[in-house]
Amino acid sequence: MKPRGWLTIGGRKGWATAGLMVLGLLLLAPAVMAAGGEAAPADYRGFFGGDSRLIIWIVAQVHLMFGAFVLGVPIFASIVEVIGWRTGDPRYDRLAHEFTALLSAAFSTTAAFGGLLVFALIGLYPRFMAFLTSIFHSTYYVYSLLFFAEGFTLYLYYYGWDRMRGRWKGLHVLLGILLNMWGTILMLLANAWASYMMAPSGIDKETLRFVGTTWQAVANPLWIPLAIHRFIANIAFGGFIVGAYAAIKFLGARSEAARAHYDWMGYVGNFVGLAALIPLPFAGYYLGREVYSASPVMGNNMMGGAFSWGFIIQAVLIGILFIGGNYYLWAGMGRIGGAERYQPYIKYINVILLICFAIWLTPRNIPLTGEEQMALGGQFHPLLKYFGLMSAKNAAVNFIILSTFFSFLLYRRGNKGRTRSFDEHGLGAKIALALAAAISILVLWWYARNLLTLDPKSLDLSADRARYFSLPAYLLLGQIGMVLLTGVLTLRDRGKLAQALFFASTTVASVFVLGVYGFVIMEKANPFLRNLAVAQWLMVMVCLLWNTAIDVLLFRGAETVGGIRWGQMPARSQYALILLCVSIVMLMGLMGFIRSGLREDWHVYAVLQDTSEWAWTPTNAYMARVVGGIVLLFLGLVAFVFWLAGLGEKEEQEEVRAPT
């Protein structure tokens, strides 16, 4: 007998359900009436005798991939436009306009797939849709109105670009902000539907009927964790797709000006993708922790059961993203005069990335044969006893992030020479440094205080376990001391030494000390491991914030030892951008499968069961075939949509270069 399975409505639902949403709502009305008692609707319908769930899976995932793109791109397009507006540099404005052109081309495709998804769900799963509508029907009307507001704002923003120059530019920037606001609210509403299916609230435990309010259903336990994870993932998704678009245009460019422009565009896309990718593992960790809190059964299936091999594949794909992103930065140093000084560091960073990558994807328990057990003295390989545990993986991912950030700093200072005295930067630089120091200190102090006052009973631990909370708290306080020390060194024109010291202290504390200490915690006070992981992550994030502040101020107005030769990049660097795009599309398809699959044979977990003939959990082989097909379909559609958008465009002849 096959294991029971799932139906997906969600995945990464970041955008409009359809341009035809109003008509879809009208079609839902009979189902709602039937749920009220007039005539019971059919539970399930087939798709011309085929697999209905497969149809929903494909349509929903392709729609949500397009939705992720059209949610992520406006965020950095708006930021780039603001930079161009404030600096007066037309190159930023042109880049933001081209980003928005991609968004405009993808919007109608997103809406079309959304409409198809609505009709497919109504037709193939009427009972499930009647149940969901009986709870969320009021949000549908808000969603529809927001969809139209989003559409009107988008087209006004795009087609009004040239007319709103000059004194109207502020209004145009405001439209970009509104565009992002509508998209974020739409994402929050759609997240409520998807997260409710995993962690329903307002349900009477005896009758399994909904007795709560719509707001209780919206504000379910997984609503915000899922929203945070999707929001960050959508930005990374959009960035890497833009990078691939720029790479293809770069490879086909026939002029130096076009190559320079698309080189810069690819760099911006890769930067945005990597910047969002850095906090993404921790957003996923937070979501996973809340899934486990909502249902230990789902949590165990996620990391240690039917979906554990999916997370090994996830680790491989995320490793490709980090290594590929770093490779692109290293290749980019070849176009920067003076960056050859930092080339020797690359091999060490690469070794760190590969070792951490290997630790990250190491599974917990791969059974050995009888002979292997005799030789190694156990049922599992002894290395897995350590490297397969969460503490080792937490240390590895933090080291990957620190190494990636170090690569970016080397790239950034590639053509920088002697720095100016800090006193020459004026009062504004000192205020900015003090503000960055204050934020860093407050974050570190806040969590150190939380750990020192943490009640062991809140973690189901005995009072004597509190002694294990002290070390990470003291390390956080030690990092506060390092902020003060490195701040003084920066003011005394020893900024490079300050950065090196803070990098070193963070790596030692977060990766090596707490990474090893995590094994002690897993044995002596296992529930505290989640708090330990937060302490590690906060140290790393503060390191990124503080070292960035120092670097920006340190090299402002520094001597230039070489120029950036935009457009002079090897073809292999552009293939790396394309690889990043393919990898993140595969990652999104995989994680959409895992998130929905955790419910197994429940439409709404533990409330509405899936009794259809398709209610079985797909095998990894079946998942790979379906997700692979979805990836090919999505990439083919994206290529076609962008090709259509480029018809009739005239190639710009003027040279476009990014600021050095």
N, C-alpha and C positions, 0 to 999 in steps of 0.2 A: 504493500500500500504506500502511495506517495505521501510525503509529509505535507501537512496543510500549508496554505500560503496566504496570498495577499492581493489586494487591489490597490492601485495607486491613483490618487488624484493629485498628489503634490509633487515631490521632487523639489527643485529650487524655483518656487513660484514667485518671481519678482515683479511681474507686471500684469497688464490687463488680461482678463479672461477672454475678452473678445471685443471686436468692434461691433458685433451683433448682439451685445449683452442684453439689450432691452427685449429683443425678440426671444432670446433664450429664456428670460424671466417669464415671458408670457407662456412659453411652452411648459414651464415648470408648474404653472398654476393647476393644471389637472392633477398632477402628482400630489400637490399639497392638499387638494380637495379629497383625493382618494385616501390620503393618510388620515383625514378627518373622519372617514367612515362611509363614504358613498359607495365606492367600488374599489376593492383592493387592487393595486397595480401589480403587474407581473414582477417577480423578484429579479429575473435576469432575462436578457434576450441575447441571441447569438448574432454574430456579424456575418450574414450570408453563410451560416453554417460553420464559420471559423471561430478562432479564439478571440473572444471579446476583450479579455484582459490585455492581450498582446497589442490590440489596437489602441486601447487607452494608454498603455505603457509608452508606445512609440509617439503618439500624438502629444501626450502630456510632456514627455521629456524634451522633444524638439521645441515645443512652445516655450518651455521654461528655460531652455538654453538661449533662445532668442530674447526672452524676457530678461534674463540675467545681463545680456549685452546691452539692452536698451535701458536698463537701470544703472549699470555701472558707468557707461560712457558719459552721460550728462554730468556726472560728478566731477571728473577731471577735466571735461571740456569747459565747464563753468569756472573751475579754478584757473585754468590756463587763460581764459578770457579776462578774468579779473587781473591776473598778472600783467597781461598786455595793456589793459586799460590804465592800471596804475603806473606802469613804467613807460607807456607811450610807444612801446616796441610793436610794430605792425606784424612781426613774424609770429608772435604769440597769438594775435587775433586771427591770423590766417590758419594757424594750426587748430585753434579751437573751432573755427568754421568748418574745417575739413572733418574733424571729429563728429560734429553735428550732422554733416552731410551723410556720414555712415549711419548715424542714428536714425535719420529721417528715412533712409532706404530700408532699414530693418523694421521700422515701426509697423508698417502695414502687414508685413509677413507675420510678426508676432500676433497681431490682432486676428489675422486669418486663422492661424493655428489655434488661437484661443477660442474662436467661434466654433471651430471643428471639435475642439475638446468638450465644450459645453453640450453640443448636440449629441456627441457620442456618449457622454455620461448619461444624459437624459434618456436616450434611446436604449442603451445597453444595460444600465444599472438603475432602473427607475425607483426601486424600493430604497436603495441607498441614498439617492438624490432627494427622495421625499423626506427621509429622516434628517439629512443635513439641512435641507431647506426649512424644515419645521423649527430648527434652532437658529439658523443664521439668516433667515429671509430678510430681516431688516438691514443687515449689512450689505446685501446685494444691491439695494437701491443706492446706498451711499457709494458703493464701489462703482456703479454705473455712472453716477454723476462725476465722480473723481476721474473716471476714465475719459469722459468727454472734456473735462477741464485739462487733463494731461495732453490730450490730442490737440486741442485748440492752442494751448500754450506752446507746445512743441513746434507747430507749424508757424505760429506768429514769431517765435524765437528764431527759427531758421530762415524764413522768407523775409523777415524784417531786419536781417543782419545789416545790409548795406544802408537801408533807409534810416536806421537808428544810430548812425555814427555821429560823432561830434557831441552836441549838447544832449542828445537823446541816449547816449551810450549808457548812462546810469540806469535808465528804464530797461534797456536791453539786458543788462547784468541782472536786474531784478527778475526779469522773465526767466533767466537761467536758474536763479535760486528757486523760483516757484516751480519750475519744471522738476527739480530735484525733490522739492517738498511733496508734490503730488505723487511722484513715483515712490517715495519712501512710505507714504501713508497707504498707497495701494499695496505695497509689499507687506505691510503690517496686517492689513485686512486679510490678504490671501494666506499669510502665515497662520492666522488664527484658525482657518479652516483645516489646513494641513496638520498643524500641531494638535488640534483638538482630536483628530483621529488617532493620535498616539497617546494622549493624556487627557481624556475627557473629564470635564468638571461639571458640577451641577446635576449629577446623576443619583437617583435614589438607589441605594445598594440592594434593596429588597426587590423592587419591581423593574430595575434597570431602565426606568423612564426618566426623561429629562424634566427636572422640577426647578431648575435654576433660571437665571436671567440670561439674556444674550451677552451682557457684559461678562458674566461669570464664565461663559463658554469661550469668549474671546480671550480673556485673561487667564487662560489655562497655564499649568506649570511650565510648559515648554514654549510658550509664545515668544517671550523675549529672548531666551537662549537661541532659539532657531532663527529669530530675526537678526540677531547680532552675527551669527555665523553666515547667514545668507548675504547680508549686507556687505560684509568684508569679502566673501567669496565672489560676489558679483563684480566688485571693483577689480579684483585680480583677473577674473574672466574677461571683462571688457578690455583691460589693459593688454593682455596677451593676444587677444584677437586683433586689436588695433596694431600691435607690433607685427603680427603675421601679415596683415594687409600692407603695412609699410614695407615689409621685406619683399613681398611679391612685386610691389610697385618699384622698389629699388632695383631689383634684378632685371626688370623690364624697361628701366629708364634709359633714354637715349641722349640725355644731356647731363652735364656736370651739375647744373642748377637743380634739376629734378632729383639726381642722386643725393645731393646735399640735403635737400628738403626731406626726402623719405628716410634718409639716414637719421636725421634728427627726430623725425616722427617715430621711427622704430625705437630709438633710444628712450623717448618719453613713454612709449607704450610699455617697454620692458621695465622702466623705472617704476611706473604705476603698478604693474603686475607684481613686481618683487616687493614693493612697499606694502601692498595689501597681503601678500603671501606670508610675510614675517609674523604678523599676529594671528594668522588663520589657524595654525595648529592649536593654539591656546583657546581660540573661540570654539574649535571643534572639541577640545578637551572639556570645556565648560558645558557644551551641549551634551556630550556623552555622559558627564557626571549627573546632569539633571535627568537624562533618560533613565539612568540607573536608579536615581532617587524616585522617579515616577513609577518605575516597574523594575525590580531586580531581575525578573525573568527576561525582559527585553535587554537589560544591561548585560547579563551573562551571555545571551545569544549573540550580542553585538561583538564582544571582544573575545569570548572564550567558547562560543558555540558555532552555530551554523554559518555565521557571517565572519568568523575570525580570519579565514583566508582572504576574504574581501579586503580586510584591513592590511594584510601583507601586500596585496596588489596596490592598495592606496599608498603604502609607504614607498613602494617602488616609484609610483607616479610623482609623488611629492619630492622624492629624491631627484628625479629627472628635472623637475622644475627648478629646484635650488641649484643643482649643478649646471644646468643649461643657462640659467640666468647669470651665474657667476662667469661661465665661459664667455658669454656675450660681453660682459664688462671687461674681461681680460683681452678679448679680441679688440674691443674699442680703445684700449690703451695704445694700440698700434697707430691710431690716427692722431695721437696727442704728442706733440713734441715735448720731450723731457720725461715722459712716463716710463722710458726704458730703465730709469733708476729703480723702479719698483717691481720690475719683472721677476727678480729672484724670489720675491715673496710668494709668487703664484704657486710654485710647486708645493710649498708647505701648506698653503690654504687648500690646495687640491687633495693632499693626503688627509688632512683633517676632515674634509667633506666626505671622502670615500669611506674612512673608518666610521664616522658617525652615521653615515648612510647604511653601512652594513649592520651596525648595532640596531638602528631604528627598524629595519625590516626583519631582524632575527625573531622567529616565532618562539613562543614559550615552550612548547613541548612537541617535538617531532619524535615519534616512537622509534626505537632502535630494534634491529633484529636480535635474535637470541645470542648469536656470536658476538655482536657488538656490545650487548649488555654485559656479557661475561668479560669482555676486554676492557670496557670503560667502567664497570662496577655500578651500573644503575640502569633504570629503564629509559632515561633520556640522556642526551649528550650533556656533559658537565658544563660546557660553555653556556648552554641555554639556561642553566640555573641562575646565571647572573645577567647575561645580555638580553635574555628574553623577558626580563621583568620590567615593570613600568618605570622604576627608578632609573635604570640605565637609559631607557628611551627618553625620559625627561631631560637627563643630562645631555644626551646626544643632540636632541632638537635645539636645546639652548646653545650648544657649541656651534651648530650649523648656522643659527641666526647671527651669532656674534661674528663668525667667519665671513658670512655674506655681507654684513655691514662693514667689516674691515675692508673687503674688496671694493665696496663702493667708495669708501673714504680714500683709498689709494687711487681709484679712478678720478675722483674729484680733485685731488691735489696733484694730478699728473703733470700739469704744466705750470705749477706754482713754484716760485723760488723763495727768496728771502722775504720774511714777513715784516710788517711794520710793528713798531712799538705799540703796545696796547693803549698807552696814553694818547696816541695819535688818533684813535678811533672816537674819542670824545665821550661825553657823559652818556649818550644813548646806548653805546656798547656796554658800558658798565651796568646800566639799568637792565638791559636785556640779559646779561650774564647773571645778575642777581635774581631776576625773575625765574630763569631756568633753574638756578640753584634752589630757590624757594620751592618750586613745584617738585623737584626731585626729592628734597628733604621731607616735604609734607607727605609724599607718597610712601617713602620708606618708613617714616615715623608712624604713620597711620597703621601700616600692617604690622610693624614690630610691636606696637602697643596692643593690637588685637591678639597677637600670639601670646604676649606676656599675661594678658587678662583672660585668655581662653579657658572656659570651664571644661575639664575633661568629660564631664557627664554629658555635655552636648554632643559628644562624639561616641557616647556609650563606652567610655573608658573609665577606669578607676582613678581616684585622685592622685595616686603615686605616679601615674603616667605623665603628669604635667611637666615633669623634669625634662621630658623629651622635646618640649616646646621651646626651650630656652635657646638652643644653639642657633636655629634660623633667625630668631628675634635679635640675638646679639650680632649676627652677621649683617642684618639689615641696619642696625645701629652703626656698625663699623663702616658700612657704605656711606652713611651720613657723614662720618668723619672724613672719608675719602673725597666726598663732594666739596667739603670745606677746604681740605688740603689742596686739591687740584684747582679749585677756584683761586686760591692765593697764588699758586704757581702760574696760572694763566695771567693774572694781573701783573705778575713780575716777568712777563715775556718768556715763560717756560711752558707754553701751551702744548707743544708736542710731547714733552715729558709728562705733562698732566694727563693727556689723552692715553699715553702708553700705560701709566700707572692705573688709571681707572679701568682700562680694558683688562689689565692683568688682575686687579683685585676682583672684578666681576667674574672673570673666568674661573679663578681659583675658588671663590665663594659659591657661585651658582652651579658650576659644572663639576668640579672635583670634590669640594668639601660636602656640599649638600647632595651631590650625585651619589657619593659613597654612603653618606648618612641615611639616604633613602632606604638602603637595604636594612639598616638597623630599625628604622621606623616601620618597615613592612613586617618585621618580626615582633617588635615590642609594642607598637601603637599604630597598627595599619590604617585605621580611619583618618589619622593625621596626615597621611601621605598627600591627600588633596590640598591641604593647607601648605605643606612643604612645596608642592609644585607651584602654587601661587607665589610663594616667596621667591622661588627661583626665577619665575617669569617677570616679576616686578623688578628684580635686580637687573635683568637683561634689558627691559624696557627703559628703565632709568638710565642705564649705560648708553643706550641709543639716543635718548633725549639729550643727556648732558654732553656727550661727546660731539653730537651734531651742533649743539649751541657753541661749544668751544671752537669747532672746526670752521663754522660760518664766520664767527668773529675773528678768528686767528688769521684766516686767509683773505679777509676782505681788504681789497686794495694791495694784495701782495704782488711782488715782482713776478712777471710772466717770463718763463724761460722757453716757451714754445707755443705755437698756435694749435687750435683744433682744426684738423683738415676734414671737415664734414664731407661725406661721400666717398672717402677713401677707406672703405672697409672690404675685407675679403668676402667672397660669396658664402663661405662656410658660416660666417657670423649670421647671415640672413637665414640660412637653413636652420640655425639654432633657434631663431625667433619662430620659425614655422613649427619646429619640434615642440616648443613651449606651448604654442596654440593647440596643437593636437593633443598634447599631454593633459592640459587642463580641461579640454572638452571630454576626454576619456574619464578624467577624475570626476567631473560633474555627473556624467552618466552612471559611473560606479556608485557614487555616494547617494544619488537619487534612488538607486536600487536598494541599497542597504537601509536607508532611512525608512522607506516604505515597507521593505521586507521584514523589518523588526516586528511589525504587527502580526506577522504570520497569517492565520486564517481569520483575521478580524478586519472588517471595514473600519469600525470604530473600536478600539482595543477594549476587550472585555465587556462590550455593550452590544454591538451589532456584528454578528458573525457572518462571514462569507460562506455561504452554502452552495456556491456555484460549482460547476464541474472544473473550473480553472483554479480552485482554491488550494493550490499546492505551491510549496516554496521551490522556486527554480534552482536547479543545480548551478554550480559555478560555470560549467561548460555552456549551459543554456544561456545564462546571464551574459557570458562573454560574447556569444553570437549576437544576442539582441542588442547589447550596448555597443558592440562594434558596428552593427548595422546603423544604429542611431547616430553614431559619430560620423560615419561616412555620409549619411543623409544630411545631417546638419551642416557639415563642412561644404558639401556640394551646394546646398541651398544658399549658404553664406557667400560662396564664390559667385554664384549666379546673381544674387541680389546686388552685390558690390559691382559686378560687371555691368548690370543694368544701370546702376547709379552713375557709373563712369562714362556711359555713352554720351557723346556730344561734348565732353569736357575738353577744354583746350589746355594743353600742357603749358604750365607757367615757365617763362624763360628767365625771369630774374632770379638771381642766386638767393637762396634762403639758407641762412646759417643760424644755429643756436648760439646763445650767449656763451662765452667761454667761462 
